[in-house]
Amino acid sequence: MKESGCWIYSAIFFMPTLLDPLKLPSLPLSGRRNLPHCTAIYLAIDAQDRILYIGKARNLAARWKNHHRLYNLEELDKNSPVRLAWQSWSEDDLSEAEKALIENFHPLLNNTKIEYPKIIPSEITLRDFLKKFSRRLIIFGINPKTPESLANVYLKYDWRNCSPAGTAAKIREYIKEVRDKNINLKFRRHAYSAGSFSRGIIFRPGSREHKSKAREHRSFNNHWEFACNGVVFHITPALCYSDYKGCTQAVRLAGVKFQALTQNALSLGQKSPDRFSEGLSCFVNDPVPLLWKNYPQRKL
């Protein structure tokens, strides 16, 4: 029997001992998005040709969009590349075929405990981030929690250092490092609403001035936003960051030692080029409840 150009086998007529897994069509685990939409028996096989797992699917492509063994196979794939082989099969005896093939090939992962990735709580990532940047950021104020909205904490950074050692570059580097880890904290970046400070100035493309302004723009035009434990955090550049460094008081944010503007400095901010203090309250008390105090220390 043939379906969509593929031969459909039945377990009644096709004994598992006649099926050679190494001769079946296959794709790398990383290429699973290209699996065909067909009813099939599939096998996960490593670089040593060991059969790791056997399963059945009424729609092979859909089955691998969110497979319960994906984490296990991705971990194995790091040391020995895993490929997914398949054989189109009749839906009438799909379960019978799967059972027969498992009994014949004894795959390593079938009938074993399923391992899931350990998700790092967002609070742990938040505290790690704040510890790394506590000397590079200043809390400029807070919009307290209301019945209609969450508490919003506003932090500012010095954008003047446009080099790879500057704060903006380091924040991007940190986000890139943790992006592929199993973390709950999600960083979102927007263009800073204040726009470019060099608007209207025209530079010759490729000139030294053009490259310099491009670096400044990358350092300045950032608004990072993330939320944790009912508090939303905003990080944006300060036009006059150095003017505020001597106008701070010691506070704690998510239990991490930080510097926040005093009430007087916040009031004077209304007259500054930043005009950052409109609607903000002075940051005094830590608004972040700590829910994971006993979480084991680990390097992100």
C-alpha positions as a printed NumPy array, in Angstrom:
array([[ 0.   ,  0.   ,  0.   ],
       [ 1.293,  3.47 , -0.901],
       [ 0.443,  6.889,  0.582],
       [ 1.813, 10.284, -0.56 ],
       [ 4.67 ,  8.62 , -2.418],
       [ 5.72 ,  6.463,  0.597],
       [ 5.17 ,  2.754,  1.067],
       [ 2.879,  1.951,  4.006],
       [ 3.743, -1.268,  5.809],
       [ 1.535, -3.385,  8.036],
       [ 2.856, -5.3  , 11.015],
       [ 0.74 , -8.265,  9.939],
       [ 2.795, -8.745,  6.772],
       [ 6.031, -6.98 ,  7.67 ],
       [ 7.941, -8.61 , 10.501],
       [10.189, -6.287, 12.591],
       [13.169, -8.58 , 12.055],
       [13.045, -7.645,  8.352],
       [13.235, -3.92 ,  9.076],
       [16.759, -2.521,  8.961],
       [16.804,  0.751, 10.968],
       [20.099,  1.822,  9.412],
       [18.587,  1.83 ,  5.921],
       [15.539,  3.929,  6.791],
       [15.246,  7.589,  5.772],
       [16.451,  9.818,  8.599],
       [17.135, 13.394,  9.659],
       [19.389, 14.84 , 12.382],
       [17.564, 15.555, 15.635],
       [18.187, 19.254, 15.043],
       [16.378, 18.958, 11.689],
       [13.177, 17.452, 13.126],
       [11.117, 20.37 , 11.783],
       [11.562, 18.847,  8.333],
       [10.019, 15.475,  9.21 ],
       [ 7.179, 14.413,  6.905],
       [ 3.5  , 14.574,  7.83 ],
       [ 2.719, 10.873,  7.76 ],
       [ 1.676,  8.019, 10.001],
       [ 4.877,  6.26 , 10.971],
       [ 7.024,  4.239, 13.295],
       [10.096,  6.26 , 14.246],
       [13.449,  5.401, 15.796],
       [16.017,  7.644, 17.497],
       [19.507,  6.369, 16.663],
       [22.872,  7.699, 17.828],
       [26.212,  7.986, 15.99 ],
       [27.196,  4.465, 17.164],
       [24.015,  3.14 , 15.526],
       [22.47 ,  2.334, 18.886],
       [18.676,  2.493, 18.903],
       [17.755,  4.871, 21.699],
       [14.001,  5.077, 21.376],
       [11.14 ,  3.677, 19.291],
       [ 7.725,  5.281, 19.047],
       [ 4.655,  5.67 , 16.883],
       [ 2.947,  8.748, 15.454],
       [-0.204,  9.393, 13.453],
       [ 1.495, 12.583, 12.27 ],
       [ 5.273, 12.33 , 12.518],
       [ 6.012, 16.044, 12.058],
       [ 3.424, 17.094, 14.66 ],
       [ 4.639, 14.456, 17.147],
       [ 8.134, 15.947, 17.206],
       [ 7.027, 19.512, 17.785],
       [ 6.846, 18.724, 21.495],
       [ 8.157, 15.233, 22.223],
       [ 8.393, 14.058, 25.825],
       [11.832, 12.496, 25.159],
       [13.314, 15.523, 23.425],
       [15.288, 16.696, 26.476],
       [16.858, 13.24 , 26.965],
       [17.799, 12.97 , 23.309],
       [19.191, 16.508, 23.139],
       [21.459, 15.708, 26.08 ],
       [22.704, 12.547, 24.33 ],
       [23.031, 14.452, 21.057],
       [25.721, 16.673, 22.602],
       [28.173, 13.752, 22.76 ],
       [26.884, 11.435, 20.035],
       [24.741, 12.999, 17.266],
       [21.224, 11.593, 17.22 ],
       [19.168, 11.086, 14.09 ],
       [15.473, 10.306, 13.665],
       [14.659,  7.457, 11.277],
       [11.142,  6.526, 10.265],
       [ 9.054,  4.041,  8.355],
       [ 5.603,  4.986,  7.093],
       [ 3.046,  2.591,  8.535],
       [-0.606,  1.662,  8.413],
       [-2.573,  3.337, 11.207],
       [-4.649,  0.172, 11.669],
       [-1.863, -1.755, 13.424],
       [ 0.479,  1.079, 14.458],
       [ 0.456,  0.119, 18.15 ],
       [ 1.078, -3.542, 17.356],
       [ 4.051, -2.633, 15.18 ],
       [ 5.541, -0.348, 17.837],
       [ 5.276, -3.055, 20.49 ],
       [ 6.856, -5.668, 18.215],
       [ 9.765, -3.401, 17.278],
       [10.45 , -2.478, 20.914],
       [10.514, -6.148, 21.875],
       [12.85 , -6.907, 18.985],
       [15.358, -4.037, 19.278],
       [15.255, -3.268, 23.044],
       [15.856,  0.509, 22.695],
       [17.716,  2.155, 25.576],
       [15.15 ,  4.771, 26.591],
       [11.826,  2.981, 26.195],
       [10.244,  2.083, 29.543],
       [12.749,  4.226, 31.469],
       [12.114,  7.267, 33.659],
       [11.544, 10.467, 31.709],
       [13.987, 13.244, 32.621],
       [12.919, 16.857, 32.342],
       [15.175, 19.931, 32.267],
       [15.665, 21.7  , 35.561],
       [14.116, 25.107, 35.083],
       [15.977, 27.881, 36.886],
       [13.437, 30.089, 38.701],
       [13.263, 33.662, 37.396],
       [14.106, 34.97 , 40.874],
       [17.475, 33.203, 40.819],
       [18.368, 34.699, 37.434],
       [17.162, 38.133, 38.569],
       [19.369, 38.103, 41.653],
       [22.328, 36.862, 39.614],
       [21.816, 39.698, 37.112],
       [21.435, 42.352, 39.818],
       [24.579, 41.182, 41.614],
       [26.602, 41.431, 38.401],
       [25.3  , 44.922, 37.579],
       [24.802, 46.468, 41.02 ],
       [27.781, 48.801, 40.444],
       [26.671, 49.711, 36.925],
       [23.03 , 50.601, 37.581],
       [21.234, 53.113, 39.788],
       [17.607, 52.85 , 40.857],
       [16.015, 56.127, 39.832],
       [12.571, 55.47 , 41.255],
       [ 9.516, 53.263, 41.457],
       [ 5.876, 53.295, 40.456],
       [ 4.277, 51.419, 43.37 ],
       [ 1.813, 48.611, 42.851],
       [-1.828, 49.586, 42.383],
       [-5.025, 47.526, 41.952],
       [-4.646, 48.062, 38.183],
       [-0.908, 47.56 , 37.674],
       [ 2.219, 45.865, 39.01 ],
       [ 5.046, 47.73 , 40.703],
       [ 7.55 , 49.134, 38.167],
       [11.182, 49.769, 39.124],
       [13.248, 52.093, 36.922],
       [17.017, 51.681, 36.677],
       [19.472, 53.759, 34.657],
       [22.921, 53.051, 33.255],
       [25.83 , 55.126, 31.958],
       [25.769, 54.852, 28.172],
       [28.896, 56.96 , 27.583],
       [31.212, 53.941, 27.554],
       [30.426, 52.579, 24.082],
       [33.157, 49.928, 24.122],
       [32.66 , 46.178, 24.713],
       [33.381, 46.912, 28.387],
       [30.47 , 49.376, 28.61 ],
       [27.279, 48.582, 30.497],
       [25.055, 48.255, 27.425],
       [27.462, 45.776, 25.821],
       [27.767, 43.801, 29.056],
       [23.993, 43.556, 29.444],
       [23.671, 42.26 , 25.882],
       [26.469, 39.787, 26.597],
       [24.755, 38.545, 29.761],
       [21.405, 38.077, 28.002],
       [23.095, 36.152, 25.205],
       [24.848, 33.863, 27.7  ],
       [21.659, 32.898, 29.558],
       [19.365, 32.778, 26.51 ],
       [19.967, 29.082, 25.823],
       [19.745, 28.057, 29.466],
       [16.574, 26.819, 31.11 ],
       [15.605, 30.092, 32.745],
       [12.158, 31.545, 33.346],
       [13.235, 35.204, 33.319],
       [12.62 , 36.714, 29.886],
       [14.444, 39.872, 28.826],
       [12.75 , 42.08 , 26.248],
       [14.515, 44.916, 24.504],
       [12.866, 47.987, 22.964],
       [14.356, 51.029, 21.297],
       [14.645, 53.779, 23.888],
       [11.686, 56.137, 23.482],
       [13.863, 59.234, 23.781],
       [15.214, 58.45 , 20.294],
       [18.619, 59.264, 18.893],
       [20.556, 62.179, 20.33 ],
       [22.247, 62.729, 16.96 ],
       [19.001, 63.106, 15.038],
       [19.308, 65.45 , 12.071],
       [23.098, 65.147, 11.848],
       [24.335, 63.6  ,  8.609],
       [27.647, 61.73 ,  8.426],
       [29.416, 60.234,  5.458],
       [28.767, 56.462,  5.523],
       [31.856, 54.604,  6.689],
       [33.564, 57.691,  8.047],
       [35.13 , 57.757, 11.501],
       [32.355, 60.037, 12.742],
       [29.691, 57.73 , 11.308],
       [31.174, 54.657, 13.036],
       [31.58 , 56.56 , 16.29 ],
       [27.948, 57.694, 16.279],
       [26.818, 54.175, 15.406],
       [28.609, 52.847, 18.51 ],
       [27.037, 55.589, 20.62 ],
       [23.624, 54.761, 19.221],
       [24.007, 51.054, 20.092],
       [25.048, 51.986, 23.605],
       [22.293, 54.559, 24.115],
       [19.185, 53.339, 22.309],
       [18.166, 50.536, 24.697],
       [15.211, 49.863, 26.94 ],
       [15.36 , 46.441, 28.586],
       [12.271, 45.185, 30.357],
       [11.665, 42.05 , 32.414],
       [ 9.314, 40.928, 35.184],
       [ 9.772, 38.757, 38.257],
       [ 7.646, 37.968, 41.32 ],
       [ 5.059, 40.631, 40.524],
       [ 7.533, 43.452, 39.787],
       [ 8.421, 44.888, 36.359],
       [11.96 , 46.202, 35.803],
       [13.04 , 48.822, 33.254],
       [16.649, 49.644, 32.335],
       [17.282, 52.742, 30.215],
       [20.217, 55.135, 29.666],
       [20.745, 58.276, 31.772],
       [21.875, 61.388, 29.925],
       [23.74 , 62.701, 32.982],
       [24.539, 59.49 , 34.863],
       [27.689, 60.815, 36.553],
       [25.712, 63.698, 38.11 ],
       [23.596, 61.247, 40.096],
       [26.274, 58.93 , 41.478],
       [26.802, 61.12 , 44.55 ],
       [23.071, 61.508, 45.224],
       [22.182, 57.966, 46.218],
       [21.331, 55.949, 49.286],
       [21.912, 52.275, 50.07 ],
       [18.87 , 50.046, 49.525],
       [18.124, 46.45 , 48.639],
       [16.51 , 45.201, 45.459],
       [15.482, 41.528, 45.447],
       [17.725, 41.241, 48.496],
       [20.763, 42.583, 46.587],
       [22.627, 45.673, 47.811],
       [21.937, 48.575, 45.467],
       [22.066, 52.342, 45.174],
       [18.906, 54.404, 44.695],
       [18.384, 58.15 , 44.258],
       [17.473, 60.097, 47.361],
       [14.213, 62.022, 47.58 ],
       [16.032, 65.314, 46.955],
       [17.773, 63.964, 43.876],
       [14.489, 62.587, 42.584],
       [12.865, 66.011, 42.987],
       [15.725, 67.746, 41.166],
       [15.439, 65.211, 38.359],
       [12.31 , 66.946, 37.125],
       [14.516, 69.829, 35.975],
       [17.208, 67.635, 34.364],
       [17.463, 66.775, 30.658],
       [16.363, 63.249, 31.541],
       [13.039, 64.376, 33.015],
       [12.993, 60.89 , 34.468],
       [11.148, 61.525, 37.72 ],
       [ 7.715, 62.373, 36.363],
       [ 5.283, 60.205, 38.3  ],
       [ 8.003, 58.257, 40.121],
       [ 8.266, 57.743, 43.861],
       [11.501, 57.488, 45.807],
       [12.702, 53.893, 46.109],
       [12.97 , 52.94 , 49.797],
       [11.595, 49.467, 50.479],
       [12.373, 46.339, 48.496],
       [ 9.182, 45.419, 46.544],
       [10.393, 41.976, 45.416],
       [ 9.187, 39.04 , 47.545],
       [11.843, 36.323, 47.764],
       [10.345, 32.883, 47.235],
       [13.488, 30.83 , 46.583],
       [15.745, 31.642, 49.543],
       [16.695, 27.992, 50.001],
       [17.388, 27.32 , 46.332],
       [20.831, 25.671, 45.961],
       [23.513, 28.043, 44.741],
       [24.569, 27.334, 41.154],
       [26.391, 29.145, 38.434],
       [24.148, 30.285, 35.589]])
